[in-house]
Amino acid sequence: MSSSESNEPMPTISKIANATIWPDGGADFSRVRDGMVWVGGRIELGAERLMFHANKVNRWINPAVLGPQDPMTMDFGLSLDADFEIRVHNTFGPSTIELVLSDGSQIGIRCWGAPGLAKHIAARRNRDSS
């Protein structure tokens, strides 16, 4: 049996990242945009779910500066079984992954190594179709 046919669980991929959610589908993640609030924290890609957790500094500073925040902007999760499109926007510095959900909302993830993380997200979404 080859290693790709192994039944071993996939290790969690964890990266320091910034994330943002746009419920109206109006974000342009191909460039830095005024008014886009990026929350610093950690992105974790498991076998079945993508999770984001804001760091302590952002939990303290964002509500103080921007007012009360929707809890979704600080922590969120996305099932890899959900219907979404993956786009990568390469920029000078950390690149951005844009996840466009079936309802039109968007999730942006900015981190070093974003193209590789996007490939891992796509591979784990296709885990049952191989």
Residue pairs with C-beta under 8 A, 6 or more apart in sequence:
9 47
10 46
10 47
10 124
10 127
12 44
12 45
12 46
13 44
13 45
13 117
13 120
14 42
14 43
14 44
14 45
15 42
15 43
15 111
15 112
15 113
15 117
16 40
16 41
16 42
16 111
17 40
17 41
17 42
17 43
17 52
17 109
17 110
17 111
18 38
18 39
18 40
18 41
18 94
18 109
18 110
18 111
19 38
19 39
19 41
19 43
19 52
19 76
19 107
19 108
19 109
19 110
20 27
20 36
20 37
20 38
20 39
20 73
20 107
20 108
21 72
21 73
21 76
21 105
21 106
21 107
21 108
22 105
22 106
22 107
22 108
23 105
24 104
24 105
25 100
25 104
25 105
25 106
27 33
27 36
27 98
27 106
27 108
29 87
29 89
29 96
29 98
29 106
29 108
30 89
30 91
30 96
31 89
31 91
32 91
36 108
37 62
37 66
37 73
38 108
38 110
39 52
39 54
39 58
39 62
39 73
39 74
40 54
40 55
40 57
40 58
41 52
41 53
41 54
41 55
41 58
41 74
42 52
42 53
42 55
43 50
43 51
43 52
43 109
43 111
43 117
44 50
44 51
44 52
44 53
45 117
45 120
45 121
45 124
47 80
47 124
47 127
48 79
48 80
48 81
48 124
49 77
49 78
49 79
49 80
50 77
50 78
50 80
50 99
50 121
51 75
51 76
51 77
51 78
52 75
52 76
52 77
52 109
53 74
53 75
54 62
54 73
54 74
54 75
58 74
59 74
62 69
62 73
62 74
63 69
76 107
78 84
78 99
78 101
78 107
80 121
80 124
80 125
80 127
81 125
82 101
82 102
83 101
83 102
84 99
84 100
84 101
84 102
85 99
85 100
86 97
86 98
86 99
86 118
86 121
86 122
87 97
87 98
87 99
87 100
88 95
88 96
88 97
88 98
88 114
88 115
88 118
89 95
89 96
89 97
89 98
90 115
94 110
94 111
94 112
94 114
95 110
95 111
95 114
95 115
96 108
96 109
96 110
96 114
97 108
97 109
97 110
97 111
97 114
97 117
97 118
97 121
98 106
98 107
98 108
99 106
99 107
99 108
99 109
99 121
100 106
101 107
109 117
111 117
